[in-house]
Amino acid sequence: MEKSKRDIKREYKEQPKTAGVFAIRNTVNGKVYLGSSLNLHGPLNSHRFMLATGSHRNPALQKDWKEFGERAFKFEILETVKVKDDPHFNLEDELTLIEQIWIEKLEPFGERGYNTEARIRQA
């Protein structure tokens, strides 16, 4: 039996949200766009859609997407937050720590990347 749109939406909303850090990597020139979110799949889908429709808010990334094409880009989940069974565990603080590690590791600014500011978290 085929699922209705309502069932598909409900199942999507019931899926556990995964927090973490992602990258959009240009395999031609090595530049990277680094991002993070408390729900990784939303921003990844959003970036892919905006790039495909020519409406991405990062002009340098959009320009390279247009120049090199979709096949030149790799969408990667770099790390997810491992939720701990601890009353003092704070998901947002843990994500902030992981963000800083990846920013230091990849330095996604200037010639190395597409990021223009140190804040990489998205909704």
Secondary structure, 3 states (H helix, E strand, C coil): CCCCHHHHHHHHHHCCCCCEEEEEEECCCCCEEEEEECCCHHHHHHHHHHHHCCCCCCHHHHHHHHHHCHHHEEEEEEEECCCCCCCCCCHHHHHHHHHHHHHHHHCCEHHHECECCCCCEEC
